[in-house]
Amino acid sequence: KEKLNIVEEVKKSLDIFHESYISYHPEKNEIITKLDKIQLTRIVTNLVTNAIHALQNTENPYIKVSISEKGREVLIQVEDNGMGIEKADAPKIFEPKFTTKSSGMGLGLPMVKNIVEAYNGSITFVSSVNEKTVFSVSLPKE
């Protein structure tokens, strides 16, 4: 763990993506937290990559990444207007090897969940099929 400005680090994580429909909305210029930089990057890049996959064949696609502070927690949200998550799949999405994609091994979200929980954080999502999905990661600041 190191002290870092999560607003800057998430921005750096997003720099690897070149999709014009990805937007970044930090609540502040600086939110200091103690996390491992590489683990934070894994969380963000995995959620954004999944959102990109969910947007195939979507008209006017968007991915909105936002960061805010809530008391002693930092909240990272990744929202997209892609295909959404079917109700039947929802309970399984954090299970290893579960995937709805034709490629991939279904290890991304379980890995993200493990990282988040190792920091005593939580990850949740809300999804409406063919409308939008929002993944919310809550992490303690210390």
C-alpha positions in Angstrom: 0.0 0.0 0.0 1.2 3.5 -0.7 -0.3 6.9 -0.3 -1.7 8.1 -3.6 -4.0 10.5 -5.3 -6.7 8.1 -6.6 -8.0 10.8 -8.9 -4.7 10.9 -10.8 -4.1 7.2 -10.7 -7.5 6.4 -12.2 -6.9 9.0 -14.9 -3.6 7.2 -15.7 -5.4 3.9 -15.9 -7.9 5.3 -18.4 -5.1 6.7 -20.6 -4.6 3.2 -22.1 -8.0 3.4 -23.7 -8.6 5.3 -26.9 -12.4 5.1 -27.2 -13.8 8.6 -27.6 -16.9 7.7 -25.7 -15.1 7.2 -22.3 -15.5 10.2 -20.0 -14.0 10.8 -16.6 -15.7 12.7 -13.8 -13.8 13.1 -10.6 -15.6 14.9 -7.8 -12.4 16.6 -6.8 -8.8 17.1 -8.1 -7.4 15.1 -5.2 -8.6 12.3 -3.0 -5.7 10.7 -1.1 -5.9 7.0 -0.2 -3.7 4.1 0.7 -3.8 1.5 -2.0 -1.5 -0.5 -4.3 -1.2 1.3 -7.6 -1.2 -1.9 -9.7 -4.2 -3.3 -7.9 -6.1 0.0 -8.5 -5.2 -0.1 -12.2 -6.4 -3.7 -12.4 -9.8 -2.8 -10.9 -10.3 0.2 -13.3 -9.0 -1.4 -16.5 -11.1 -4.6 -15.9 -14.3 -2.7 -15.3 -13.8 -0.4 -18.3 -12.8 -3.3 -20.6 -16.0 -5.2 -19.6 -18.0 -2.0 -20.3 -16.4 -1.7 -23.8 -17.4 -5.3 -24.5 -20.9 -4.6 -23.3 -21.2 -1.8 -25.8 -20.8 -3.8 -29.0 -23.7 -2.9 -31.4 -24.8 0.0 -29.1 -25.9 3.3 -30.7 -24.3 6.3 -29.1 -22.2 4.3 -26.6 -20.9 5.9 -23.5 -18.8 4.9 -20.5 -18.7 7.3 -17.6 -16.1 6.7 -14.9 -16.6 8.8 -11.8 -14.9 9.1 -8.4 -16.3 10.6 -5.3 -15.6 10.7 -1.6 -18.2 9.5 1.0 -17.0 10.0 4.5 -14.0 7.6 5.0 -14.6 5.8 1.7 -13.8 6.5 -1.9 -16.3 5.4 -4.5 -15.3 4.5 -8.1 -18.2 4.0 -10.5 -18.1 2.7 -14.1 -21.4 3.2 -16.0 -22.2 2.2 -19.5 -25.2 2.1 -21.7 -24.5 -1.4 -23.2 -26.4 -4.6 -23.2 -26.7 -4.9 -19.4 -26.7 -8.0 -17.3 -29.5 -10.5 -17.5 -31.3 -11.2 -14.2 -30.4 -14.9 -14.5 -26.7 -14.1 -14.9 -26.5 -11.5 -12.1 -25.9 -13.9 -9.2 -23.0 -15.6 -11.1 -21.0 -12.7 -12.5 -18.5 -12.7 -9.6 -18.0 -16.5 -9.9 -14.7 -17.7 -11.4 -15.0 -19.0 -15.0 -18.5 -17.6 -15.5 -18.6 -15.5 -18.7 -21.1 -14.4 -21.3 -18.4 -13.5 -23.8 -17.2 -15.7 -26.6 -13.6 -15.0 -25.5 -12.2 -14.6 -22.1 -12.0 -17.0 -19.1 -14.4 -15.3 -16.7 -11.7 -14.4 -14.3 -11.8 -10.6 -14.4 -14.7 -9.8 -12.1 -13.8 -12.5 -9.5 -10.2 -11.0 -9.5 -11.6 -7.5 -9.0 -13.9 -8.7 -6.2 -10.9 -10.3 -4.5 -8.8 -7.2 -4.7 -11.6 -5.0 -3.5 -12.4 -7.3 -0.6 -8.7 -7.6 0.4 -8.9 -3.8 1.1 -12.1 -4.3 3.1 -14.1 -2.7 0.3 -17.1 -3.8 -1.6 -18.2 -4.0 -5.2 -21.9 -3.9 -6.3 -23.7 -3.4 -9.6 -27.1 -2.3 -10.8 -28.1 -3.2 -14.3 -31.1 -2.8 -16.7 -31.0 -4.9 -19.8 -30.3 -2.9 -22.9 -30.2 0.3 -20.9 -27.3 0.6 -18.5 -25.0 -1.0 -16.0 -23.2 0.7 -13.1 -20.5 -1.0 -11.2 -19.7 0.7 -7.9 -16.5 0.0 -6.0 -16.2 1.4 -2.5 -12.8 1.4 -0.8 -11.7 2.7 2.6 -9.4 5.7 2.3 -6.8 4.4 4.8 
